Amino acid sequence: MFTAIKQSNGGPIPSQLGSFSSLIVLSLSDNFLNATIPTSLFDLRYLDTLLLQCDQLMGHIGQFKHNSLSYIDLSSNKLEGAIPSSVCNHKRLQVLDFSNNSFSGVIPHCLGNFNNYLLVLHLGMNNFQGSIPTSFSRDNSFRYLNFNGNQLGGRIPSSIAHCKNLEILDIGNNKIDDTFPFFLETITQLQVLVLPSNKLHGFLKGAIADCSFYELRILDMSNNSLSGTLPLDYFSSLKAMIVPDQNIGYMEASTASNTYQYFVHMAWKGWGIELIMIQTMFAKIDFSANKFTGTIPWSIGKLESLKQLDLSHNYLTGNISRLLGKLRNLESLDLSSNMLTGKIPIQLVNLIFLSFFRVSHNQLERRIPLGKQLDTFDSSSYEGNSGLCGFSLKKHVMMGKGSP
């Protein structure tokens, strides 16, 4: 039996649903439901899919009394309390999404190894404390792990390297105190690695092999305390960013009953967004707000798939490489608040998709190049460089003149 209710006027979930003993799929999402979840729903012996996302449900969730569920989505509600350990009784569970709630306490240790079917574990945007479970088994099937926006501390567990099918790992906006997790280079399917706003420290090293992060397309390590130079060969190993993907697809996990669209939290053109329906052709590097020194590696110019490059708020020196002009798909380039010198290379005129550009607060000099997208940016993109001159620095004055 399948039950779906749409466009409800709110109110509680009818407790009578718990008497539908043959119910297999229950979908009550986007209905403004504003009460607790009836405990009778957890008594349904044959329930396979439970979809209660994007309501206003509140309170604690009860103990799961049976083990039939394969898909649970309780995201974007007002639920609170701890995750009941009985969720690990569902040996066929493939998707578990408790994100965007007020759950708290420690993440159950069993979630790392209780079955071999779980593809998606999304616990982001809650109030979980403690550490990430260290119990990821060697025979797991995880493809998507998201712990973003909690209060998790400690280190990134090395057992995540056992997740050989992992495509997305998002641990941003926590209190992780660790060095960069080089052991993740062995996950050959990893496409998205999001680690911003933690307490990561130490140096980056060069690639350990030609296949290091071979499939990586999104790498965000912004707002940490990483230091040292940016290794030349590190970027040369990012093969998926070198050859643009011409096939327009979206990152997702398919189960027998549903398709789960992946999403991550990230900064885009100066704004924090939740990137929903991640295109397989999307590529980004964000190393902003760290303590990196030295020059910008010329090898970044090989990453022709890049749509965003953010190296702002570091201590980078030297010239802006003219090879950045080869990043023909780039839409956002931020090199502001460093100690870069020399001139802005004329080759940046070739970036015809560029819609966000900042080189402000450096030590750049000489005339700003003219042409194409560079003509669209005003003085805010260049301010704080006393040696720069050109039309763009005057534009805001000209545009600001009103009629008498």
N, C-alpha and C positions, 0 to 999 in steps of 0.2 A: 504494500500500500504506500502511496506517495501523497503527502499533504504539503501544499504550498499556499501561503496566504500573503497577498500583496496589497499595498495601499490601505492598510488598517488605520484606524483613527487612534491608535495607541491603546493604553490599558494593559492589563496583565495577560500572560499566556493562559489560555483556557486549561484548567487542570484536567478537564475531561480527556484531553489528548493522551494522557497517561493510561487511559483505558483501551486505547487502540492497540491491542497486543500484537497485531501483525504489521504495525507501521515499520517501514524500511527507511524512507526518506522524509525528513521533516525540515521544511524551509520556511522560516519566518523572518527573514532578513528585511531590513529597511521598512519597518512597520511602526517605529516609534513606541515599541513596547517598553513600559516603564515600571516594571515590578521585578520581583525575584523570579528565578527559574524554578518552576514546580519540581519538587523532588520526584514526582511520579514519572517525569520524563526519563529519569535515570533507571527506571524499572523496566523500560521497554526492552524485551529480550532480543528482538530481531532488528533493532534500529541500526542502520548502517551509516547514514549520513545525517549530521545535525548541523544545520546552518542557521545561526542566530546572530549574524554579524550586522553591524550598523543599526542597532536599536538603542534603547536607553536602559537596558537591563542592569540591575544593581544587586548588591548583596553577595553572598558566598555561593559557590557551586557545590552541590552535594557529591557524595561518593558514587562512583560508577559501579553498579551492582552486577553488570554483565559485561561481556567482552566482545560484543559484535561490531562495534563502531570501527569504520575505516577512514572516516572524514569528519573532523570536528572543527568548526569555525565559530568562535565566540568573540571575534575581534570587534573593536570600536563600540564598546559598551561602557558601563560604569561598575563592572564587576570588581570584587576585592577579595582579600584574604589569600590564603596559600593554595597552590595547585594540589588537589588531592592525589595522593600516591596511587590511588586505584586507577588513575588514567593509564598507568603502565600495565594494567591487566588486559588491555586491548592489543592482542598479539598481531592483529591484522591492520592496525592503524597506519595510514599512509600520510595523512595531513593533520597537523595539530597547530591551530592558529589562535592564540590567546592575546594577540597584540592590541595595543591601544586601550588598555583598561587600567585598573589600579591594583592589580595583583601584587603581592608582596611576599616576603619570606625568602627562603632558599629554593633554588631550582632543584626539583627532585633528581637525585643522582641516577635513578633508573632510566631517565629519559635518554641517556646516551647509549643504552644497550639492551632495552627491554624487548625489541623485536628486530627483524631483519627487513622490514617493509617500509619503515617510516622514511618518507622522502622530504617532507617539509616540517620544520620546527620553527615557528615564529612566536617569540616571546617578547618582542620589542615594545618599547614605550609603556613600561610598567614601573614598578618600584622594587624589583627583585634585588636582593643583596647577596653577600657571600661571593662565591666564585662560579665560573663556568664549570659544569660537570667535567670530570676527568675520565669518565668511564666509556668513551666512545670505542666500541668494539671493532675488530678488524673486518667483520663481515656485515657492516651496516650498509644501508642504501641511501644515506642522506645526500640530497642534492641542494638543499637550501637551509641555511642556519642563520637566524636573525635574532640577536640579543641587544639591538640598538636601544639606547635611551633608558637604561636602568642605572643601578648603582653597584654594578659588579666590579670587584677588585681582583687583586692577585694577578696571576699570570695567564697567558693563553695556553691552554693545555696541549701538550705535544700529541696527545691521542687524537686530536682533530686530524692529524696526518693520516689516520686510518680511514678517513672518509674519502675514499678514492674516487667516488662519483660526484663529489661536491662541486657545485657550479657557483654558488654565491655564499660568501661569509661576511656578515655585517655585525661588527662588535663596536660600532661607533658610539660616542657619547656615554662612556662609562668611566670607571676609575682604574682601568687596567694599568698595572705598573710592571713593565716588561721591556725587553729589547724587541727589535723587529723579528717576527716569527719566520725565520728562514726555512724551517722545516716544512712550511706550506708549499715550497717550490716543488715538492714531490707529488703534489696533487695535480695531475696533468689536465684535469677537466676544469680547473678553477678559472672562472671568467670574471668574477667581481670580488674584490677584496676591499672592504670598507672599514677603516680603523681610526677615524678622526676623533679628536677631543677625548683623548685618554692621557696616560702618562708614559707613553713610549719614549725610550731614550736610547742612546748609543748610536753606532755608525751603521750605514748601509755598506754591504760588500758587493763585489761583482757577482755575476751569475755563477752558480756552481756547475752548470752544464749548459749546452746549447738549448736544451729543452726547458730551462727554468721558466716557469710562468708562461709557457708557450701559448696558452689560450686566453691569458689575462687581457681584459678590455677596459676594465674600470679599476683604478688603483687610487685610493684616497687615504692618505696618511696625515691630513692637515691637522693643525692645532695640537701638536705634540711637542716633544723636546728632542727630536732626532737631530743629530749633528754630523759634522764631517763633510767630506766632499761627496758629490753625486757621481758614482762610478760610471765610467764610459761604457763598459760592456754590459752593465745592468740593463740599459735600455735596448741594446742590440739584441737581447734575448727575448724581447716582447714581440714575438712573431705575429701574433694576431693584430697588433697595432701597426705593423709595417705594411701589410697587404690589406687594403680596404675590402670589407665584405659587401659584395653587391647584392646579396640576397636579403630582402627585408623580411625579417621574422621577429618573433618575440620570445623572450625567455620564460618558460613555463614548465610545470610538471603535470603530466597527464596521469590520472588514475582511472579505474574502471568506471567511475560514476561522474567525475568532474575534471575540469582543468583548472589548475591553480596558477594565476599570474604572479610572477615574482615582482617585488618592488623593494627599493632601498631609499634611505634618506641621504641627501647629498646637497652640496652647494652648486648652484648653476647661475652663472652670470651675476654673481653678487647676492643671490637670494637662496635661502634654504628651502628646499622642496622635497617632496616625496615623489620619487621617480617611479611611476606606475607604468606597466607594460614596457619593459626595458627592451629596446630594439637590439638585435644581435649585432648590428653594425655600429652601435654607439660605443665610443671610446673616450676615455678621460684619464688624466693624471692630475692629482692635486696634492702637492707637497707644501702647501702654504703654511705660514705661522709655525715654523720650526726654527732650527738653528744651523741650517746648512750653510757651508762656506764654499769658496772656490768658484770656478767658472761654470756656466751652463754647458753641459756636455753637448758636443756637436751631434752625437748619435741620436739625440731627441729628434733631430731633423729627418730621421728615417721613418718616424712613426706616422705615416701618411693617413692613417685612419683617425687620428686624434680630432675630436671636436672641441675639447677643452683642455687647456694647459694652464695650470696655476702654480707658480713658483714664488708668489708674493710673500712679503714679510719674512724674509730670511736675511742672510748676510752674504749673498752672492756678489761676486766681483767680476771684472773683465767686461768684454764686449758682448752685445747681443749677437748671437751667431746668425749670419745671413742664411744659414741652412734652415732656419725656422720658416723661411719663405716657401719651403717645399711642403709645408703642412697644409695642403690645398683644401682640406675639409674642415679646417679649424674655424670655429664660430666664436670662441672665447679665449683670449690670451691675457693673462695678468702676470706681469713681472714687477709690479710696484713694490715700493718699500724694501729695496735692496741697496747695494752700493755699486750698481752697474755704471760703466763709463763708456766713453766713445759716442758714436752716432747711432741713430736708429737706422738699421739697414734698409735700403730702398727695396730689397726683395720682399719685404712685408706687404708691399702693394699687391702682390700676387694672391693674397689671402682674400678672395672675393666673397667668402661667406662670413667674414669677421663682423660680428655685431656688438662685441664687448671687448674693449682694448684698454689696458692700463699699463703705463710705464712710469707713473708718477712717483715722486720721492726717491729718485736715484741721483746719479751724478752725470747724466747724459748731456751732450752738447751738440752744437751745430743745428742746421736747419731740419725741421720735420719734413719727411718725404710727403709729396702730394700724389693723389691719384686714387681712384676707386674707393674702397671702403675707408681708407685713412682720411678721406675728406669728410667723413660723416661724424667724426669724434671731436668734441669740444675740448677746452683747456683742462678740464678735470682729468682727462686721460694723461696729461703731460705735466701737471703742476708739480712744483718742488724740484725742478731741474733748472737751475739758474742759467745754465749754458745753452738751453734750447731756445730756438726762435722759429717763427713761421706763422702761416695763416691760422692754424688751428688755435694758437694761443690768443688770437684776437677775436675769434668767432663769437665767444660768449658776450664780448662787449658789443659787437655789431648786432647780435640777435637781441640784446637786452635794451637797445635804444627804442623808446616808445615814441608815439606821435606827440607833438607839442599840444 
